[in-house]
Amino acid sequence: MGVRSTNQSQSFIDDFFRSGTDASRAASPAAATVAASGGTTATPGDGFKYHFFTHPNSDNFVVTAGGEIDFIVIGGGGAGGSYRGGGGGAGGVNSNWPGFPGPYGGTPYNVSAGTYPVTVAGGGTTGPGDGNNGPNSTFNAPGVNGNTPITGTGGGGGGGDSGNSGGHYNGVPGGSGGGGRDNTGSPGTGSGGNTNPKTTGEVGNDGGDADGAYGGAGGGGAGGPGGDMGGSGPSVGGDGYGFSGIPPSYGTPGPSGSLRYFAGGGAGHVYPNTSKSGGYGGGGDSSDGSPTTGGSGTAGTGGGGGGGGEAESTGGVGGTGIVIIRYLT
């Protein structure tokens, strides 16, 4: 459990190269400067212009002069489960940022003049039982000008139930998987949600397993798996992934002060009313009381929602996704 899913076939990577990209940014230092509009723009002084697309303000990335771009596409976070629920999984992260561990990492993506649709996901919603998965975020879903569509899959919902019934509940698969939930003292496991097979370059991790009584495990994050629930925990949310160059008004802080973090998993609730921490990168904390709901994933990060507490309280909603595009100025 908890192994990041980044295996891709060579044919998949070849398809990406054929869709208007070069093997290396360094191979084309004289590439034309991009001119484009759409979203909220920023020029923080690092040599790049950034376009930020946030929910519900989905927009178009309109290119009037083509060239190479970097992208980050993150799906909506999954919601936490109800009644001692597991944490929601973070939205899947798809990027060609230098150093990104997916197959697109460091690979240029060329755009030519045209209108490239951008859809930014909302967060997964709560309800009695399992949390709901987050929706997908997409960039260039139709494949404009022959370029590859990019998707960030929504995170999986945390395992849960509508009341105080015994049972072992699995987390739901997603971009990162939701944490399992266990509400009985008998042997058994609420398995963490496994990440979906990755065919689109995404990075995500499994939700934790709940093999201890009366609590939920953490949802997976882009940087690591959710914490297992055994005894008193830890049940923490899986950590997110940090990107360089992002202005501080986006993402969240994390262990490296120079990075901004996204796609942290939600924490699972531990009996009787012990709150655990969501993963850095926007994961929601679990409930700390009866009948308190779980904490919400942070908007604009794709963070998972935290698990709900006692008395049929629901989990937290997932954080909305985000799409970021940048290019040299």
C-alpha beads as a LAMMPS data file, in Angstrom:
LAMMPS data file: protein, C-alpha beads

329 atoms
328 bonds

1 atom types
1 bond types

-500.0 500.0 xlo xhi
-500.0 500.0 ylo yhi
-500.0 500.0 zlo zhi

Masses

1 110.0

Atoms # bond

1 1 1 0.000 0.000 0.000
2 1 1 1.079 3.568 -0.519
3 1 1 3.223 3.137 -3.621
4 1 1 2.881 6.111 -5.891
5 1 1 1.317 5.149 -9.211
6 1 1 3.550 6.584 -11.938
7 1 1 4.179 3.589 -14.196
8 1 1 3.467 4.410 -17.817
9 1 1 3.974 2.525 -21.062
10 1 1 6.495 3.814 -23.588
11 1 1 3.731 4.152 -26.163
12 1 1 1.843 6.514 -23.844
13 1 1 4.921 8.724 -23.447
14 1 1 5.558 8.597 -27.191
15 1 1 1.996 9.758 -27.805
16 1 1 2.657 12.744 -25.553
17 1 1 5.795 13.650 -27.522
18 1 1 3.896 13.378 -30.803
19 1 1 1.272 15.858 -29.631
20 1 1 3.363 18.938 -30.320
21 1 1 6.113 18.590 -27.678
22 1 1 9.888 18.362 -27.794
23 1 1 12.066 15.961 -25.836
24 1 1 13.669 18.714 -23.779
25 1 1 13.110 22.356 -23.063
26 1 1 16.845 22.857 -23.330
27 1 1 16.684 21.647 -26.941
28 1 1 14.759 24.752 -28.024
29 1 1 16.193 27.782 -26.150
30 1 1 15.034 30.134 -28.890
31 1 1 11.385 29.110 -28.588
32 1 1 8.918 31.878 -29.310
33 1 1 7.521 33.837 -26.373
34 1 1 3.940 32.835 -25.620
35 1 1 1.185 35.456 -25.652
36 1 1 -2.045 34.357 -23.977
37 1 1 -4.980 35.401 -21.817
38 1 1 -7.338 33.747 -19.375
39 1 1 -7.718 33.203 -15.652
40 1 1 -5.970 35.361 -13.054
41 1 1 -2.460 36.336 -14.108
42 1 1 0.676 37.092 -12.124
43 1 1 4.292 37.966 -12.956
44 1 1 6.146 37.379 -9.656
45 1 1 9.563 38.280 -11.051
46 1 1 10.956 34.791 -11.643
47 1 1 10.938 35.151 -15.419
48 1 1 7.518 33.493 -15.861
49 1 1 3.989 34.700 -16.385
50 1 1 1.399 32.613 -14.524
51 1 1 -2.288 31.989 -15.252
52 1 1 -4.383 30.652 -12.351
53 1 1 -7.776 29.060 -12.980
54 1 1 -9.922 28.407 -9.910
55 1 1 -13.413 27.045 -9.243
56 1 1 -16.089 28.097 -10.124
57 1 1 -14.429 30.482 -12.559
58 1 1 -13.523 27.996 -15.268
59 1 1 -12.301 29.804 -18.346
60 1 1 -10.368 29.419 -21.575
61 1 1 -6.633 29.718 -22.062
62 1 1 -6.544 31.765 -25.259
63 1 1 -3.225 31.663 -27.100
64 1 1 -2.417 34.328 -29.695
65 1 1 1.300 33.461 -30.046
66 1 1 2.483 29.930 -29.397
67 1 1 5.405 28.360 -27.571
68 1 1 6.222 26.165 -24.577
69 1 1 4.172 26.113 -21.383
70 1 1 4.297 24.386 -18.023
71 1 1 1.029 23.161 -16.486
72 1 1 -0.377 21.891 -13.194
73 1 1 -3.831 20.278 -13.271
74 1 1 -5.352 19.105 -9.955
75 1 1 -8.729 17.425 -9.477
76 1 1 -11.176 18.173 -6.681
77 1 1 -10.543 16.528 -3.313
78 1 1 -12.740 13.694 -2.074
79 1 1 -15.027 14.282 0.924
80 1 1 -14.466 12.633 4.295
81 1 1 -16.685 9.770 5.415
82 1 1 -19.473 10.063 7.984
83 1 1 -19.633 8.740 11.568
84 1 1 -16.035 8.004 12.609
85 1 1 -15.185 8.364 8.949
86 1 1 -12.046 7.978 6.913
87 1 1 -10.404 10.988 5.319
88 1 1 -11.016 11.902 1.702
89 1 1 -8.272 11.401 -0.867
90 1 1 -6.686 14.364 -2.597
91 1 1 -7.297 15.131 -6.233
92 1 1 -4.835 13.598 -8.684
93 1 1 -1.996 15.895 -9.766
94 1 1 -0.845 16.098 -13.379
95 1 1 2.092 18.340 -14.271
96 1 1 5.144 18.839 -16.457
97 1 1 6.879 21.085 -13.895
98 1 1 10.613 20.361 -13.728
99 1 1 11.249 17.605 -11.185
100 1 1 7.652 16.411 -11.068
101 1 1 7.654 12.602 -10.545
102 1 1 5.068 11.820 -13.216
103 1 1 6.113 10.992 -16.797
104 1 1 5.424 14.531 -17.993
105 1 1 7.862 16.050 -15.465
106 1 1 10.289 18.397 -17.232
107 1 1 8.789 17.660 -20.667
108 1 1 7.862 20.760 -22.684
109 1 1 4.295 21.122 -23.902
110 1 1 3.962 23.311 -27.000
111 1 1 0.837 25.300 -27.765
112 1 1 -0.047 27.168 -30.923
113 1 1 -2.639 29.865 -31.469
114 1 1 -6.097 28.735 -30.386
115 1 1 -8.592 28.495 -27.543
116 1 1 -7.850 25.796 -24.963
117 1 1 -10.759 25.051 -22.593
118 1 1 -10.046 24.827 -18.854
119 1 1 -12.434 23.150 -16.404
120 1 1 -11.695 23.374 -12.686
121 1 1 -13.354 20.875 -10.366
122 1 1 -15.371 21.567 -7.267
123 1 1 -14.761 19.500 -4.148
124 1 1 -16.448 16.223 -3.304
125 1 1 -19.647 16.577 -1.268
126 1 1 -20.616 14.809 1.932
127 1 1 -23.575 12.653 2.733
128 1 1 -24.635 9.812 4.976
129 1 1 -22.026 7.093 4.512
130 1 1 -18.981 7.334 2.295
131 1 1 -17.759 10.728 1.200
132 1 1 -18.293 11.493 -2.464
133 1 1 -15.426 11.678 -4.925
134 1 1 -14.224 15.001 -6.228
135 1 1 -14.850 15.816 -9.894
136 1 1 -12.079 15.966 -12.494
137 1 1 -10.206 19.068 -13.602
138 1 1 -9.125 19.296 -17.238
139 1 1 -6.959 21.374 -19.512
140 1 1 -7.506 21.155 -23.271
141 1 1 -10.033 18.337 -22.944
142 1 1 -10.913 18.290 -26.683
143 1 1 -7.266 18.114 -27.776
144 1 1 -7.081 21.498 -29.531
145 1 1 -4.480 21.665 -32.330
146 1 1 -3.602 18.030 -31.736
147 1 1 -2.253 18.638 -28.232
148 1 1 -2.731 16.034 -25.522
149 1 1 -5.700 16.608 -23.141
150 1 1 -4.560 16.816 -19.503
151 1 1 -6.715 15.533 -16.615
152 1 1 -6.496 15.673 -12.819
153 1 1 -8.828 12.961 -11.488
154 1 1 -10.982 13.748 -8.463
155 1 1 -9.940 12.280 -5.113
156 1 1 -11.708 9.274 -3.594
157 1 1 -14.228 9.652 -0.766
158 1 1 -13.416 8.426 2.731
159 1 1 -15.155 5.311 4.059
160 1 1 -18.120 5.916 6.361
161 1 1 -21.632 4.965 7.444
162 1 1 -24.895 6.741 8.159
163 1 1 -25.070 5.636 11.793
164 1 1 -23.588 3.602 14.610
165 1 1 -23.673 0.243 12.875
166 1 1 -20.812 -2.201 12.990
167 1 1 -18.787 -2.951 9.913
168 1 1 -15.654 -2.381 7.927
169 1 1 -15.921 0.164 5.130
170 1 1 -13.397 0.628 2.370
171 1 1 -12.282 3.992 1.114
172 1 1 -13.259 4.929 -2.423
173 1 1 -10.687 4.889 -5.255
174 1 1 -9.748 8.180 -6.885
175 1 1 -6.868 10.414 -7.918
176 1 1 -5.637 9.632 -4.416
177 1 1 -7.683 7.063 -2.509
178 1 1 -9.986 7.674 0.454
179 1 1 -9.173 6.188 3.869
180 1 1 -10.977 3.102 5.170
181 1 1 -13.269 3.098 8.222
182 1 1 -13.850 0.494 10.940
183 1 1 -16.704 0.581 13.454
184 1 1 -16.410 -2.736 15.223
185 1 1 -14.046 -4.343 17.704
186 1 1 -13.957 -7.619 15.796
187 1 1 -11.077 -8.429 13.431
188 1 1 -11.325 -6.939 10.000
189 1 1 -10.046 -4.138 7.845
190 1 1 -11.590 -1.178 6.120
191 1 1 -9.117 -1.031 3.244
192 1 1 -7.837 2.231 1.884
193 1 1 -9.044 3.272 -1.526
194 1 1 -6.538 2.330 -4.206
195 1 1 -5.596 4.985 -6.710
196 1 1 -7.025 4.454 -10.167
197 1 1 -4.673 2.991 -12.779
198 1 1 -2.857 5.987 -14.146
199 1 1 -3.070 6.370 -17.913
200 1 1 -2.840 10.158 -18.002
201 1 1 0.419 10.931 -16.171
202 1 1 -1.116 11.689 -12.787
203 1 1 0.436 11.234 -9.350
204 1 1 -1.584 10.059 -6.339
205 1 1 -1.399 7.612 -3.437
206 1 1 -3.542 5.113 -1.545
207 1 1 -5.740 5.866 1.426
208 1 1 -4.825 4.221 4.734
209 1 1 -6.261 0.974 6.113
210 1 1 -8.436 0.931 9.244
211 1 1 -7.662 -2.232 11.213
212 1 1 -8.249 -0.769 14.668
213 1 1 -11.629 -0.348 16.321
214 1 1 -13.883 2.656 15.976
215 1 1 -12.093 4.998 13.651
216 1 1 -11.096 5.990 10.155
217 1 1 -7.784 6.088 8.300
218 1 1 -6.318 9.033 6.435
219 1 1 -6.887 9.766 2.772
220 1 1 -3.971 9.612 0.344
221 1 1 -2.138 12.679 -0.883
222 1 1 -0.020 13.472 -3.927
223 1 1 3.156 13.174 -1.856
224 1 1 2.379 10.075 0.215
225 1 1 -0.242 7.564 1.385
226 1 1 -2.818 8.175 4.094
227 1 1 -2.005 7.055 7.640
228 1 1 -3.414 3.737 8.822
229 1 1 -5.892 3.628 11.699
230 1 1 -4.671 1.151 14.318
231 1 1 -5.126 1.645 18.063
232 1 1 -4.925 5.411 18.487
233 1 1 -3.921 6.226 14.964
234 1 1 -2.092 8.007 13.452
235 1 1 -4.915 8.322 10.855
236 1 1 -3.287 11.459 9.444
237 1 1 -3.849 12.582 5.883
238 1 1 -1.241 11.840 3.234
239 1 1 1.037 14.766 2.506
240 1 1 0.732 16.822 -0.644
241 1 1 3.294 17.742 -3.270
242 1 1 5.256 21.010 -3.309
243 1 1 5.867 23.123 -6.418
244 1 1 8.493 25.790 -6.889
245 1 1 7.776 29.284 -8.157
246 1 1 4.137 29.494 -7.034
247 1 1 3.148 32.849 -5.472
248 1 1 2.218 32.578 -1.759
249 1 1 -1.446 33.374 -2.383
250 1 1 -1.850 29.854 -3.850
251 1 1 -1.330 26.480 -2.230
252 1 1 -0.287 26.076 1.405
253 1 1 2.996 26.122 3.323
254 1 1 4.860 22.891 3.953
255 1 1 8.220 21.593 5.127
256 1 1 10.161 23.536 2.482
257 1 1 9.619 27.256 2.788
258 1 1 10.398 27.858 -0.870
259 1 1 7.602 25.589 -2.111
260 1 1 3.816 25.792 -2.161
261 1 1 1.940 22.554 -1.505
262 1 1 -1.194 21.063 -3.056
263 1 1 -3.272 17.865 -2.874
264 1 1 -2.964 16.802 0.765
265 1 1 -5.222 14.007 2.032
266 1 1 -7.918 14.407 4.693
267 1 1 -7.442 12.870 8.157
268 1 1 -9.535 10.050 9.616
269 1 1 -11.508 10.374 12.847
270 1 1 -10.375 8.388 15.903
271 1 1 -12.740 7.333 18.722
272 1 1 -13.934 8.894 20.942
273 1 1 -13.275 12.451 19.729
274 1 1 -9.653 12.697 18.741
275 1 1 -8.887 14.955 15.812
276 1 1 -6.018 14.089 13.498
277 1 1 -4.251 16.395 11.060
278 1 1 -4.815 16.579 7.342
279 1 1 -1.771 16.369 5.089
280 1 1 0.015 19.569 4.207
281 1 1 -1.237 20.771 0.873
282 1 1 -4.805 21.447 1.986
283 1 1 -6.010 18.225 3.635
284 1 1 -8.823 18.735 6.183
285 1 1 -8.471 17.747 9.843
286 1 1 -10.850 15.130 11.210
287 1 1 -13.641 15.928 13.667
288 1 1 -12.716 16.732 17.269
289 1 1 -16.112 16.387 18.889
290 1 1 -19.678 15.146 18.777
291 1 1 -21.445 15.868 16.461
292 1 1 -18.834 17.995 14.694
293 1 1 -18.252 17.570 10.986
294 1 1 -14.822 16.943 9.566
295 1 1 -12.723 19.851 8.359
296 1 1 -12.985 20.877 4.727
297 1 1 -10.151 20.544 2.246
298 1 1 -8.599 23.903 1.410
299 1 1 -10.079 25.580 -1.658
300 1 1 -7.815 25.679 -4.681
301 1 1 -5.583 22.806 -3.537
302 1 1 -7.574 19.634 -4.271
303 1 1 -7.158 18.644 -0.601
304 1 1 -9.336 15.847 0.831
305 1 1 -11.966 16.467 3.515
306 1 1 -11.529 15.182 7.065
307 1 1 -13.554 12.325 8.548
308 1 1 -16.692 13.068 10.565
309 1 1 -17.049 12.313 14.277
310 1 1 -19.727 10.769 16.479
311 1 1 -23.528 11.085 16.354
312 1 1 -23.846 10.668 12.612
313 1 1 -21.783 13.758 11.850
314 1 1 -20.645 14.027 8.255
315 1 1 -17.170 14.348 6.845
316 1 1 -15.692 17.546 5.513
317 1 1 -16.121 18.540 1.884
318 1 1 -13.193 18.199 -0.482
319 1 1 -11.165 21.201 -1.558
320 1 1 -11.737 22.578 -5.034
321 1 1 -9.135 21.877 -7.710
322 1 1 -6.925 24.260 -9.631
323 1 1 -5.215 24.623 -13.007
324 1 1 -1.970 26.621 -13.293
325 1 1 -0.183 27.490 -16.525
326 1 1 3.062 29.405 -16.863
327 1 1 5.546 30.346 -19.590
328 1 1 8.734 32.343 -19.946
329 1 1 8.351 36.060 -20.596

Bonds

1 1 1 2
2 1 2 3
3 1 3 4
4 1 4 5
5 1 5 6
6 1 6 7
7 1 7 8
8 1 8 9
9 1 9 10
10 1 10 11
11 1 11 12
12 1 12 13
13 1 13 14
14 1 14 15
15 1 15 16
16 1 16 17
17 1 17 18
18 1 18 19
19 1 19 20
20 1 20 21
21 1 21 22
22 1 22 23
23 1 23 24
24 1 24 25
25 1 25 26
26 1 26 27
27 1 27 28
28 1 28 29
29 1 29 30
30 1 30 31
31 1 31 32
32 1 32 33
33 1 33 34
34 1 34 35
35 1 35 36
36 1 36 37
37 1 37 38
38 1 38 39
39 1 39 40
40 1 40 41
41 1 41 42
42 1 42 43
43 1 43 44
44 1 44 45
45 1 45 46
46 1 46 47
47 1 47 48
48 1 48 49
49 1 49 50
50 1 50 51
51 1 51 52
52 1 52 53
53 1 53 54
54 1 54 55
55 1 55 56
56 1 56 57
57 1 57 58
58 1 58 59
59 1 59 60
60 1 60 61
61 1 61 62
62 1 62 63
63 1 63 64
64 1 64 65
65 1 65 66
66 1 66 67
67 1 67 68
68 1 68 69
69 1 69 70
70 1 70 71
71 1 71 72
72 1 72 73
73 1 73 74
74 1 74 75
75 1 75 76
76 1 76 77
77 1 77 78
78 1 78 79
79 1 79 80
80 1 80 81
81 1 81 82
82 1 82 83
83 1 83 84
84 1 84 85
85 1 85 86
86 1 86 87
87 1 87 88
88 1 88 89
89 1 89 90
90 1 90 91
91 1 91 92
92 1 92 93
93 1 93 94
94 1 94 95
95 1 95 96
96 1 96 97
97 1 97 98
98 1 98 99
99 1 99 100
100 1 100 101
101 1 101 102
102 1 102 103
103 1 103 104
104 1 104 105
105 1 105 106
106 1 106 107
107 1 107 108
108 1 108 109
109 1 109 110
110 1 110 111
111 1 111 112
112 1 112 113
113 1 113 114
114 1 114 115
115 1 115 116
116 1 116 117
117 1 117 118
118 1 118 119
119 1 119 120
120 1 120 121
121 1 121 122
122 1 122 123
123 1 123 124
124 1 124 125
125 1 125 126
126 1 126 127
127 1 127 128
128 1 128 129
129 1 129 130
130 1 130 131
131 1 131 132
132 1 132 133
133 1 133 134
134 1 134 135
135 1 135 136
136 1 136 137
137 1 137 138
138 1 138 139
139 1 139 140
140 1 140 141
141 1 141 142
142 1 142 143
143 1 143 144
144 1 144 145
145 1 145 146
146 1 146 147
147 1 147 148
148 1 148 149
149 1 149 150
150 1 150 151
151 1 151 152
152 1 152 153
153 1 153 154
154 1 154 155
155 1 155 156
156 1 156 157
157 1 157 158
158 1 158 159
159 1 159 160
160 1 160 161
161 1 161 162
162 1 162 163
163 1 163 164
164 1 164 165
165 1 165 166
166 1 166 167
167 1 167 168
168 1 168 169
169 1 169 170
170 1 170 171
171 1 171 172
172 1 172 173
173 1 173 174
174 1 174 175
175 1 175 176
176 1 176 177
177 1 177 178
178 1 178 179
179 1 179 180
180 1 180 181
181 1 181 182
182 1 182 183
183 1 183 184
184 1 184 185
185 1 185 186
186 1 186 187
187 1 187 188
188 1 188 189
189 1 189 190
190 1 190 191
191 1 191 192
192 1 192 193
193 1 193 194
194 1 194 195
195 1 195 196
196 1 196 197
197 1 197 198
198 1 198 199
199 1 199 200
200 1 200 201
201 1 201 202
202 1 202 203
203 1 203 204
204 1 204 205
205 1 205 206
206 1 206 207
207 1 207 208
208 1 208 209
209 1 209 210
210 1 210 211
211 1 211 212
212 1 212 213
213 1 213 214
214 1 214 215
215 1 215 216
216 1 216 217
217 1 217 218
218 1 218 219
219 1 219 220
220 1 220 221
221 1 221 222
222 1 222 223
223 1 223 224
224 1 224 225
225 1 225 226
226 1 226 227
227 1 227 228
228 1 228 229
229 1 229 230
230 1 230 231
231 1 231 232
232 1 232 233
233 1 233 234
234 1 234 235
235 1 235 236
236 1 236 237
237 1 237 238
238 1 238 239
239 1 239 240
240 1 240 241
241 1 241 242
242 1 242 243
243 1 243 244
244 1 244 245
245 1 245 246
246 1 246 247
247 1 247 248
248 1 248 249
249 1 249 250
250 1 250 251
251 1 251 252
252 1 252 253
253 1 253 254
254 1 254 255
255 1 255 256
256 1 256 257
257 1 257 258
258 1 258 259
259 1 259 260
260 1 260 261
261 1 261 262
262 1 262 263
263 1 263 264
264 1 264 265
265 1 265 266
266 1 266 267
267 1 267 268
268 1 268 269
269 1 269 270
270 1 270 271
271 1 271 272
272 1 272 273
273 1 273 274
274 1 274 275
275 1 275 276
276 1 276 277
277 1 277 278
278 1 278 279
279 1 279 280
280 1 280 281
281 1 281 282
282 1 282 283
283 1 283 284
284 1 284 285
285 1 285 286
286 1 286 287
287 1 287 288
288 1 288 289
289 1 289 290
290 1 290 291
291 1 291 292
292 1 292 293
293 1 293 294
294 1 294 295
295 1 295 296
296 1 296 297
297 1 297 298
298 1 298 299
299 1 299 300
300 1 300 301
301 1 301 302
302 1 302 303
303 1 303 304
304 1 304 305
305 1 305 306
306 1 306 307
307 1 307 308
308 1 308 309
309 1 309 310
310 1 310 311
311 1 311 312
312 1 312 313
313 1 313 314
314 1 314 315
315 1 315 316
316 1 316 317
317 1 317 318
318 1 318 319
319 1 319 320
320 1 320 321
321 1 321 322
322 1 322 323
323 1 323 324
324 1 324 325
325 1 325 326
326 1 326 327
327 1 327 328
328 1 328 329
